């Protein structure tokens, strides 16, 4: 989900509801403890230099159960973070505590945000022969 899609979704709801990848509601008293831009500059296994950028929100659940973040407040947080995240309409990534800090994609359905698993992948499969190996295994 891109930031523009996230902001559009926020305009349709007041209460923020997030569901983790196991189908459990994230407690309503979560905080957004970080809003930022993550840049990853790397070389893939085929030798291609790559630059990836995502907007990142960190969801954190504390013990202050009276805290309830509303859509309007989150929109203000996004607006305040513009100097950091910039104006590009980038993919949104959510960090949330699982067994370790997990990174998730996001989907919006029926007024609720769902964390979506992200997966590793070979970015140069045609160069490293992964596709040929994969076809033989199937």
C-alpha positions in Angstrom: 0.0 0.0 0.0 1.3 3.4 -0.9 1.2 6.4 1.4 -1.5 8.1 -0.7 -3.7 4.9 -0.4 -3.2 4.9 3.4 -4.1 8.5 3.7 -7.3 8.0 1.6 -8.2 5.1 3.9 -7.7 7.2 6.9 -10.2 9.7 5.5 -12.9 7.0 5.6 -12.6 6.0 9.2 -12.3 7.5 12.7 -11.2 4.5 14.7 -7.9 2.8 13.8 -8.0 -1.0 13.7 -5.0 -3.1 12.8 -5.0 -6.9 12.5 -1.7 -8.9 12.6 -0.8 -11.8 10.2 -2.4 -14.3 12.6 -5.8 -12.6 12.4 -5.6 -11.1 15.9 -6.5 -7.5 16.5 -3.6 -5.4 17.6 -4.7 -3.8 20.9 -6.4 -0.5 20.3 -4.0 1.3 22.7 -1.1 0.9 20.3 1.2 3.9 19.6 2.9 4.9 16.3 6.4 5.4 17.8 8.2 6.2 14.6 7.3 7.6 11.2 10.2 7.8 8.8 11.9 7.1 5.5 14.1 4.0 5.2 16.6 3.9 2.3 18.3 0.7 1.4 21.3 1.0 -1.0 22.7 -2.4 -2.0 24.0 -4.7 -4.7 22.0 -7.8 -5.5 23.6 -11.2 -6.1 23.7 -10.5 -9.8 25.9 -7.4 -9.2 23.2 -4.8 -9.9 23.2 -1.7 -7.7 19.8 -1.0 -6.3 18.2 1.8 -4.2 14.9 1.1 -2.4 12.9 3.5 -0.3 9.9 2.9 1.9 7.9 4.9 4.4 8.0 3.2 7.7 5.6 3.3 10.7 6.5 1.5 13.9 3.5 0.2 15.9 4.1 -0.4 19.5 1.8 -1.7 22.2 2.4 -0.2 25.7 0.6 -0.7 29.0 -1.4 2.6 28.9 -4.7 1.1 27.8 -6.4 4.6 27.9 -4.4 5.6 24.8 -6.4 5.4 21.6 -4.9 6.8 18.4 -7.6 8.3 16.1 -7.4 8.7 12.4 -7.2 12.5 12.6 -4.2 12.3 15.0 -2.4 9.9 12.7 -3.0 12.3 9.8 -1.4 15.0 11.8 1.6 12.8 12.6 2.0 12.1 8.9 1.8 15.8 8.1 4.5 16.6 10.7 6.8 13.9 9.3 6.8 15.4 5.8 10.2 16.9 6.3 11.6 13.4 6.9 9.5 11.2 4.6 9.4 13.7 1.7 6.8 14.0 -1.0 7.2 10.8 -2.9 4.3 8.4 -2.9 6.2 5.4 -1.6 5.2 2.0 -0.3 4.3 1.9 3.3 5.9 -0.6 5.6 4.9 -1.3 9.2 7.2 -2.6 11.9 5.5 -4.5 14.6 6.8 -6.8 17.4 6.4 -10.5 16.7 9.2 -13.0 17.7 11.5 -10.2 16.6 10.8 -6.8 15.0 8.7 -7.8 11.9 8.4 -5.8 8.8 5.0 -6.0 7.1 3.1 -4.6 4.1 -0.4 -3.2 4.6 -3.8 -3.8 3.2 -7.1 -2.0 3.9 -10.4 -3.9 3.9 -13.8 -3.0 5.4 -12.4 -0.2 7.6 -9.5 -2.3 9.0 -5.8 -2.3 8.2 -4.2 -5.8 7.9 -0.5 -6.5 8.3 0.7 -8.6 5.3 3.7 -10.8 5.4 6.7 -9.7 3.3 9.0 -12.3 1.7 12.6 -12.4 0.6 13.4 -13.1 -3.1 16.3 -13.4 -5.4 16.4 -10.2 -7.4 18.7 -11.5 -10.1 17.3 -15.0 -10.6 18.0 -14.9 -14.4 21.7 -14.3 -13.6 22.3 -16.7 -10.7 20.3 -19.6 -12.2 17.7 -19.8 -9.5 14.8 -20.1 -11.9 16.4 -23.1 -13.6 16.9 -24.8 -10.2 13.4 -23.9 -9.1 11.9 -25.5 -12.2 13.8 -28.7 -11.7 12.5 -28.9 -8.1 8.9 -28.5 -9.0 
